[in-house]
Amino acid sequence: MAISAKKERIEEINDRIINELFSMQDEKYRDFQAGLIPGVDGSEMIGVRTPELRKYAKKLVKEKAYEDFIHKLPHRYFEENQLHAFIVSELKDYSECIESLNCFLPYVNNWATCDQMSPKIFKKHKKELLKEIKKWIASGETYTVRFGIGMLMEHFLDDDFDEKYPKMVSLVKSDEYYVMMMIAWYFATALAKQYDSVIGYIEKKKLDKRTHNKTIQKAVESYRITPEQKEYLKTLKMK
């Protein structure tokens, strides 16, 4: 296929997808959502609810009608990014998923797209995934780092836990709010699942003050932390 013809086909497919997104538009929802996601301008939002986007992503993956869309970056609309995230989450081939993800992560510019992207295939490829997580966490890119920590939290705090993982997270140094908050989320979840292994990070104040105190706040709010643990954590808050 000639390059110009291929380009026209890709544009046609993307226009069709955008038109489909606008057909699902809820303007009141768009206006409400616009104030909840820093980094995304209101003009970049269409206003499509998440269940609709997930359903559409599954349809595109099932019909194998997504390849051109996910390779045309950057996207214009927030919902295109959300759709992209949900498509990647549905991919059943691990290699394709990682390749698509690594192409997309540099364009992720908000917490919602980052946090709602969770490929199902990762559960079957823990060893290979860990190598990617280490790269993401070391990238220095806000949402790539956040995503890497999120995947470490999701997949390596239960049977696959190792004490070297919280150490890896504790060594991340960043002034970026969304990285700091993900570190706090990670340690609060780790306290709920691996309390004895991670309490030392709080006792010895190995995190910066803001992240340390946010970790305690999140842990105290968790129903998975015992009342006794909560009371003890409160005594460790930095003044």
C-alpha positions, 0 to 999 in steps of 0.5 A, a space after each residue: 500500500 502506498 504511503 499516502 493511501 495508508 495515511 488516508 486509511 489511518 486518518 479515516 479509521 481515527 475519524 470514525 473512532 472519534 465520531 463514535 466517541 462523540 456519539 457517546 458524549 454526555 456534556 454534563 459529565 464532561 463539564 463535571 469531569 473537567 475539573 477533576 483531572 489536572 493537566 487536561 484542558 476542558 477543550 480536550 474532553 468529549 465527555 464519555 463515561 468509563 463503562 462506555 469506553 471500556 465496552 468500546 475498547 473490548 469491541 475494537 480488540 475483538 474485531 481487531 480494529 484498533 492497530 492503526 488507532 493505537 499507533 497514531 500518537 499523540 491523541 487529541 482528546 482525553 477519551 482517546 487516551 482513555 480508550 487507548 489505555 483500555 485497549 492496551 489492557 485488553 491485549 492478549 499477546 504479552 509482547 504486543 502489549 508491552 510494545 504498545 504500552 512503551 509507545 504510549 506511556 510517553 504520551 500519558 499526561 494525567 493520573 486517570 489514564 495512568 491508573 486505569 491502565 492495567 493489562 490483564 495479560 501481566 498476571 501470566 508474565 510476572 518474570 518478564 514484567 518485573 524487568 519492564 517495571 524496573 525500566 519504568 521506575 527508572 525512566 524519570 518520566 512522571 506518569 511512566 514512573 507512576 505506572 511502574 510503581 502501580 504495577 509493582 503494587 498490583 502484582 508484587 505485594 502478595 505471593 510474589 512479594 520480595 523485600 527488595 521491591 519496597 526498597 526499589 520504591 523507597 529509592 525513587 526521588 521525585 518532587 512530582 506530586 503524582 509520583 510522590 502520591 503513588 509512592 505513598 499509595 504503594 507503602 500504604 497498601 504494602 502496610 496492609 499486605 506486608 506490614 512486618 516487612 515494610 513498617 521499618 520504612 516508616 519507623 526509620 523515616 526513609 521517605 520524604 516528609 510529605 510522602 511519609 505523612 501521606 502514607 500514614 494518612 492512607 494507611 489509617 484510612 484503610 479498613 485492612 489496617 488493624 486499629 492497633 496498627 493505626 494508633 501506632 502509625 499515628 505516633 510516627 507522623 513527622 511534625 
